[in-house]
Amino acid sequence: MENKLDFETAKARHSRLSEEIEKHNYSYYVLDNPTIEDYQYDMLMQELYGLEKAFPELITPLSPSQRVGGAAESSFEKVTHTVQMGSLQDVFGFDAVREFDTKARQALSTPPTYIVEPKIDGLSVSLEYRDGLFVRGSTRGDGFVGEDITENLRTIKSIPLKIKNPLPFIEVRGEVYMPKKSFEKLIKRQEIDGEQPAKNPRNAAAGSLRQKDSKVTAQRELDIFIFNVQQIEGYELFSHKQSLELMRELGFKVIDGYEAFTDIEKAIEKITAIGDNRGDLSYDIDGAVIKVDEFKDRNVLGATAKVPKWAIAFKYPPEEKETVLNSIEINVGRTGALTPVAIFDPISLAGTTVSRATLHNQDIITDLDVRLGDTIIVRKAGEIIPEVVRVQAHSEASEPYFIPMLCPACGTEAVRDEDESVIRCPNIDCPAQLLRNIVHFASRNAMNIEGLGSANVELLVNQGLVKTVADLYALTIEDVLTLPGFKQKSAGNLIKAIERSKENELDRLIFALGIKGIGQRSATLLCERFPTMDKLMKAEQEEIVAIDNFGDILAENVFNAMREPHRIALIKRLEEYGLNMSYTVKETGKKLEGLKFVLTGTLPTMTRDEAKALIESNGGKCSGSVSSKTNYVLAGEEAGSKLTKAQQLGVAVISEEELLKMLKDN
């Protein structure tokens, strides 16, 4: 800070600021009732950061500054749940709800009271508070053992770091979810970056919570609803409704829309109402939960080995609507992929009006036998993304539909590779691909140009300042100042970020160029074999295919890309602007030398690409298929046929934890 403060004055101000900021967080994120403007909030945070920069000892886990995320963690520690985080029995019809009521009434001496509440479609977590302070958060796991994700949970601003009544101990259970708006922003960004979009908000929330770097979690705009007290000391509870009211008083964001009933038919009406109105919610639900309210009644009803007998989850079927397909629009993606989009008569689905749904590719169109004028059935996948489910009836004199083999943006003849279902425009100067190409080039995993997201790229393109990625390096501060929203400082920061990107290693540039099939890891493998751009551009196809995990098709893609006149001209311009055209080959470890690995499933803390990089950096090799020559199969959750084949062949199956132990022990 500019002015000199003594430590005690700074400490007192930091304490008042922290308290004020957390009050605003509670109003905004829990009560949905902002009490100050965003700019005023930002100024409070800036003052807090300034104090902490001047006096680093003021930084504690309770500081609002720590909600932005911290350093990456290599793994998550296991947490054994003192109270099991169980699941509920799912039911799909109201007769099953009535049967649940009948059994409860037969077992209890007095008629039960039920609490009906929405069932949030997210990831279940435990939050532990000791003497009022948040000390640990963990995943549900298998109900008995989860993982410690405290630092990631701290980034969720609706989770209080300190509760209003400092009870000796309380453990609560909640559901972390990604709001619909946040999910829509995420998939839009993923599509622009050429990434595989998340399937639904639940998957996106789960993936965000298990990020190794909590800064990434902080960017995902997650939220939480608290719905249960697992353990409590210093306070006696007698009912579920009482516990919900207590948690709200303590400052937790409690599940919305719960209501008590003694008549099961009234409870069923509530379940129906929740289902009818789920499209109006800002979050995704997949059902409603019916719980016996009184804890003494729950004790009488007990539980089976898997589920409690005092609660059930009613699951809603996906809402489907009939409409008429009027046309099929062809969109052009960053990689030139021609994506067919169904345009149909507007229908209301899950509370919103929709008139478009992706048909993905020609194979999907052929399998569904979708034709212009057909009556089709549409639903929302994960209550968010519209999709065509099936054809209800063909229109009269209809004919099978085929994607036109001309790019709608530039008129270039499209091509389809034998091994792909995607039809592409091969013209790298295609105007429809320009925006996405530049966004990908500047993205975090490519050239990492901070401040050059899709919105700013769109401004540059629309103003005619950028027509290829090379034009980024010709930009001046004066150019950027002509764009709306930019001041001297922000324009200067963007130019500095562009300049910094020139120093990146060659593998980042290779990935940024968007060569078909070349991801981060394959770009690194290319550079390890050809450590300069000149060597890569002169490499023969036979030399490229000799790289581990490079097949004929991928090698051909690279070989052809390095000989395209447009790409050669682009690389020459980038070199003239001073971009680094070489790669520093890193020394490979030998701990896994001679061992062959196959990866399958979702790993706890690493992506498969990260695991491959770790294995290969220690001398191991990775393959895409299991054989008798495979030494280890590294398996995560939802491992498929590769795991089955490994078991059949007697190949050793290891977890991520066991892999890390191998590297540590050797």
N, C-alpha and C positions, 0 to 999 in steps of 0.2 A: 504493500500500500504506500501511497505518496506520503501521507502524514505519519509521524512517529507515534506509536502507541506503546505504552508499557504493557507487560504481559497481563497483569491483573485486569486492566481496563479492557484489553482485547478479549480476555477470557469471559468477562461479564457480558460484553457485547455479543460474543459468539453464542453464549448460552441463550440470550434473548432472541437472537436471530434464528437459531435452531428451533426454538419453541414456536416462533411466529411462522416459520416456513412449514413446520409439521402441521400446524393448525390449518394453514391454507391447503396443504396436501389433503387433509381429512375432508375439508369442505368440498374440494374439487373432485377427488377420486372416490370418496366414500358416499358423501351426501349429494354429489352431482350438482353442487350449488357454489360456483366460484365466488370468492369474496373480494378478489382484486383482479386487475387486468394482467394479461400474460407478461407485458413489459415490466410492470411493477414487480411481479414475482421473479423475473429474470434478474432485475437489479438487486433484489435481496440475495439471490444465489451468488451473484458476482461479488457482492460485499463479503459473503461468507467465504468464498474461494480466496479472496484477497487476504482475509484474516488468517486462513489456514496456510497460505503461502508464506506469510510473514512469521507465523508461529505454528510450525508443523505439529507441535505437541498437542494442539487443539483438536487434531483429527482423531476421532474415535469411531467405533462401529455404529454409534448412534447418530453421527453427524449426517444431515441430509445430503452432504456431498458424496457420501458413500453409496447412495442409491444408483449412481451412474455405472457401477460395476468396477471390478478390480482386475487383478492379474489373472492370467489363465491358470487353470488347475489341470494337472495331468490325469487325475482320476478322482472319483468320488468315494469317500469312505462309507462303509456299510453302517447302517443304523438298525438296531434290533428294537422293534416296537414293543413297549411295555404292554400297551393295549392293542390288540389286533385291529388292523385297519381292514375290516371285512368288506365283502361285496354283498349285493342284494339279489334276491331271486327276481328274475324278469318275468313279467306276465304281459300278454298281448291282447286280452279281451276283458270286458267288464264282468263276465261270469266268473273269471278267475279272481277278480277283486271281491266279488260277493262271497266266493268260497273262502277267501282269506278272512273276511269279516265273520263268517259263520264259525270257523275254527277258533277265532279269537274269543268270541262270545261264549262258546262251549267251555273254553279253558278258564275263563275269568269269572269271578263271583259277581262282578258288577259290569255293566256295559262299558266298553272302552271308548275313549276319546281319541280321534285320529288327527294327526297333522298332515295336511297335503301341501307339498311344495314342489316347485319346478326341479327337474333333474338336469343340472348343468352338464353339458358335454365337454368335459375338460380333463385335467389330470389331478388326481387326488393327492393332497399333501398334508403333512402334519407340521404345525407350528408350536414350538415350546417357549414358554416365558417363565423366567425365574426372577422373583422379586420385581416383577413388572417389566423386565427387559427381555427382548427377543434374543434367545440364545442359540436356537437351532431349528432348522427346517429340513424336512426329509420327504422323499417320495414314498408312495404306498408300497412299491415293489410287489412282493408276493403276499402282502398283508402282514407278514411276520418280520421280514427284513427289507428295508428300503435303502436309499442312498442319501447322504448328506449333501443338500444343495442350498445351504444357508446363504452363501454369497449371491447366488442367482436370485433367490427369493427376496433378498434385501432390495433388489432393483424394482420390485413391484410397489408402487407408491401407495396403494390401498392397504398394504400390510403395515400395521403400526410397529415401529421399532421399540416403542414403549407404550404400555397400556395405561388407561386412566386410573385404575386401582391396582397398586403394586401387590397383587396376591403372591403368596410364597411360591406357588407353582401352578401353572395351567397349561394344558396341551389341548389345542383345538385342531379340528380337521376342516379343510376347505377344498374347493375345486378351483384350480388355476385354469383360466380360459383366455382365449384371444378374442377380443371384441370383433364383430363383423367388419367394421370399418378398418381395423388394423389388419385383418386377414386380407381384405380386398387390396389394401396398399401393398402388402407383402407379395401377393401373387402377381400383381402388376409389375413390381420391381423384379421379381424372379423371371417373369416372361421377357422383360426387356433385356435382362442380363443373360438370357439364353439358358437359365437354370430350369430344372424340373419343378414346376409349381407344386406347392403343398396340396395334398388331396382335400383337406378340410381343416377347419379351425382347431379341432382337437389335436390332430397330428402336428400342426404348426406350433401349438402351445407346448406339446410334449418335447418336440425338437428344440424349441427355444429354451426350455427349462434345463435341458441337459447339455447346453453349450459349455465347452471348456472355458470360454472367456465370458465372464459375466457382463462385460461391456456389450457383447452381442445380444445377450438376453435383455439388457436395458433398452436396446433399440427396438425391440419387438412389441412394446406397448401392451404387455400382459396385464391381466386383472385377476381378481379372486373374489369368491363368495365363501364365507365361513358358514358351516351348517351343523357342526357337532362339537360338543365338549368331550374329549377323550379322557382326560384326567383333570382333577382340580384339588387344590389344597387351600384351606382357609375360607371355604364357602360351601354350603350344602345345597344341592340341587335335587328337585323332586320330579321335574318333568322336562320334556324336550322344549316346550314353549317357554318355560322359565329360563332355560339355558340360552335360547335364542335372544331373549330380551336382555339377559346379563351380558352376552357377547356384544350386543349392540351398545350397551352402556359403557363397555370397556373400550370401545372405539373400533371394533371390527366391522367390516362390511359384510353384513349378514344377508343370507339368501333372501331374495325378494319374493313377495306374493304368497307367503305361507298363510294357512288358515286352518282353524280347528273345527272338527265335525264330530257329532255323535251318531248321525244318520249316514249310513254307507251310500245311500242314493244321492244325498247332498254332496258327499265326497266325490262321487262319480261325476256329478255335474261340474264340480270344480276342476277335476282332471280334464273333462271335455273343454272347459273354458280356457284352461292353460294351453291346451293343444290348438284351439281355434285362434288364439292370440299370439302364438309363438313367433309369427312373422313380424310382429311389431316390436319384438325385443331387440336390444342392441347386441345380444349374445346368443349363442346357439344352445338349444336344449334338445334332448332326445327322448324326453319322457317326463313323468311326474312320479314323485315318491310318496307313499302312504306309510306313515309311522304311527305306532301306538304311542300316545303322549306320555303317560305316567310310567316312571321308571320301575315302580313296584310291579306294575302289570307286565313290563318287559321281562322282569326276573321270573315271573310265573311262566310266561310263554317260552322263554329259553331260546335255544338255537340248535340247528343241525351242525354237522361237521363243517359245512360250507357257508351257510347263510343263517341270519337270525329269523325267528318265526314271528317277530313283532313288526316286520316291515317288508314291503315289496316295491318293486319299481315297475310302473306301467310304461311300456315303450310305444311310442307313436310310429305308425307306418309312414314312409315318405309320402308327401302330398304329390299326386300326379294329376295333370290336367290335359285335356284334349284341345288341339288347335290345328290350324291349317298352315302347311308350309308354302310360303309364297315365292321364295327365291333362295338361292344359295350364293352368299357373298364370299369372294376369295381374298383373304388377307395375306400379306407378305411379311414374314418374320425376319429377325436379324440375320439368320443364317440362310435366308432365301426360301425357307419353307413356305409353300402355299397351303394355307390352312382354310378349309371350307367352314363357313359359319351359316347355320340355318337362320333364316329370317321368316318369322311366322306371325300370325295374328296375335296381338298382345293378350296375355293371360295373367291372372294374379296368382303368384306362387309364394307361399311362406310370407305373405304380407307385402310383397313388392310386385310391381308390374314388369313382366319380362317379355321380350319379343325376339331375342337372339340366343343361340346356343351353339357352341362349337361342335362340329362333326369330326374333328381331328384329322382324318385323312381318307383317301379313297377306299381303303380296306374296310373302314368302319361304315362308310356309305354303302358299300357293296354288301356287307354282312347284314345291315339293317334293311337293305333294299329300299332306301329312301329315294323318293321321286318328287319332282316339283308338283305341287297341288295336292300332295298326300295329306290325309288326316293323321297327325302324329300325336304321340303321348310324350309329354315333357315333365320332368321333375327337377328339383334342385338337389344336386349331390352335396351332402353335408349341409343342407339348408342354405347354401350360398351360390354354388355355380350351376346354372341351368344346363341340363343335358337331355338329349333326345333318347328316350328309353326304347321305343319301338314304333312301328307303323301300325296304325289302327285300320286304315283302309287306303288302298291306292285310288288316285283320281282316275276318272274315265280317260282312256287312251293315253295313259301315262307311259313313260319310257324310262329305263334305267338311267341314272345320272352319272356322268363322268366329269371329273375336274378338267377344265380346258387346259391344254398343254402350252399356254402362252401366259407369261407373267402379266397380270392386269395393270401393273404400275409402269413397266417399261417396254412391254411387248416382246421381250426376249423369249425364245423357245425354251420351255421348261424341260427338265430331265428328271427321270426317276431311276435311282440305282437299284440293281437287282436285289441287294440285301436289305433294302429299306422300304418302308411303306410311305415315305414322304416324297412328295414331288417338289422340286426346287427350281428357283430362278438362279442360273449360274452367273448372272451379271453382277459383279461386286460394286458397280457404280449405280445400281438400281436405286432410285430415290426413296423407295419404300424401306430399303434396308439401311439407309444412311443414319437415321436417328438411333436405331438400335445398335448399329455398329460402333458409333461413337460412345454411347453409354457403356457398352461392353468394354471398349478400349480403356475407358477411364475408371472402370469399376475396381473395387478393393482388391480382388484377386488378380487383376490384370495390372494396369499401370498405376493404380491407386492414386488417382488425382482427386484429392479432397475438395469438395465443393462443386464437383462437376456431375451432379445427378441428372436424372432425366429432364427435370424442369428447366435447369439452366442450359442443358444441351439443346433443348427445344428452342429456347430463346436465341441461342447462337445460330442455329440452323435457320430459323424463321427470319432473322435479320440478314441472312446471307453472309455471315462472317465465317462460317465453317461449312465446307463442302466435302472434305475428307478429314480423316483423323490427323493428317499432317498439318492441316490448317490451324489446329490448336496451338502449335508451336510458333505460329506467326502472329498470334494475338498480342496486343499491347494493352496496357492499363486503359488507355484512351478508348480502345475498341470496347472493352468490357463496361466502361462507364456509360456507354450509350444504351446499355440494357436496363430495363426497369428493375428497380430494387437494389441496384449496386451503388455503393458509395466508394470513396477513395480507398478505405481500409479493406473492404470486402473484395474489391477489384484487385488490389495489390496481393491479397492472400491467394486469390485464384491463380494469378500469374506466377506467384512463387511456387504453388503446388504443381503447376504445369512444368516449371523449370526443374523442380526436384525430381520429377518422374524421369527425366533424361538419364539419371544415374542408375536406374533400375537394372538388375541383371537381365541378360538376354532372354532367359526363360519366361520372364513376365511379358516381354514384348512379343515373343512367339505366341503365347496364349492370347494376348490382346489382339493379335491380327485376325483371330477368328477362323483359323484353318479348320475345315470340316473334320470333326472327330478328335481334335487335339484339345485335351483338357490341361489342367495345371501339371499333373504328374507326367503326362506324355510329352509336354513341352520341356520339362526338366530332363527327361530321358534323352530327348533329341539333343539338348545342349550339352549333356554329358558326353555324347558321342561326337557332336560337331560343335565345339565351344566358341565358334565365331559365326556371324551371319554369313560371311563369305563362304565358309566351308559348308554350311548347311545348304546354301543356294546352289553349290556345285555338286552336292552329294547325289550319287546315282541311286535309283530305286532299290537295287540289290543291297547297297550299303545300309539303307534305311530299314529295310525289312529284317536285317540281321539284328536289330535292337530287340531286346527282350520285350515280349508282349506286343510287338508291332507286326500285324499280319499284312498280307498283300494289299488289302484295300486301304488301310491306314497309311501304309508306305506310299501307295499310289497317290493318295490325297495330298500328302506333303510334297512329293516330287512334282506333281502338276502345279500345286499352289506356288511353288518357288520358281516356276517358269511362266506364270501368267504375266503378260506385259503390264497390266494395271498394277499388280502387286510389286513387280520389280521397280516400277516407277515410284510407288509409294515408299518402299524401303529406302530407295535412293534419297528421296526427299527427307525422310526421317533421319538418315545418316548425316545429311547436310545440316540439319537443325541441331546436330550434336548429341543424338541419342546413343547410349551405350550399345555397341553391337557385339559384345563379347560376354562370356560366361566364366565365372570362377569355379572350376571343377573342385568339388569338396571331396576330401579324403573319405573313403568308405571304411566303416568299421568291419570287424571280422567275427563278431559274436555269433552271427547266424550264417556264417559262410558254409556253403554246400547244402543248405536246407531249402526245401521247396514248400511254399505255403499256398493255400487256397482260402479266400475269404468269402464268407456268406453271412447273411442276416445283418441286423442293425446293432452296431457295437455301442457300449454304454457311453463312452466319452469321446470317441474318435469317429470320423468318417472313414469309409473304407479306403479312400485315397490317402488319408493321413496315415492309416495303418500300413498301407503298402509302402509309403515313403519311409516310415520308420523301419520296416523290415529290410527294405532294399538298402537303406543307409547303413545297416549293420551287416551287409553282405549276403542277406537272404534273397531268394527269388520268389516272385508271385506268379501264379498261373490262374487262368479262368476256369479250369476244369480239374476234377479229381481223378487221379489215376493211381496205379500201384506205386508210382515213383514219388507221389506226394508224401512229404514227411508229416505235415500238420495241416489240419483244417481249423482256421480261426473262425469260430461261430459266435454270432450274436443272437438277439431276439428275432423270431420269425425266420429262422434259417430254413432253407427249402431243400430241394432235391440233392444239393451238394452234400449236405449233412447226412442224408440217408445213404448216399453212395459211399461216403467216408466210413460209415458204420458197417456197411456191407463188405468193404474192402479191408476193414480193420485198421484204417488210418487214424492216428491219434487226433482227437478233437480237443482244442484248447480254447479258453476264454481270453478276453483282452487282458484280464488281470494276470493270467498265467503267462501270457506273452511278455508283459512288463517285468514279471518276476524272472523270466529267462534272461532278459537283457540285464537285469540288475545282478543276478547271481553269477553270470558267466564272467 
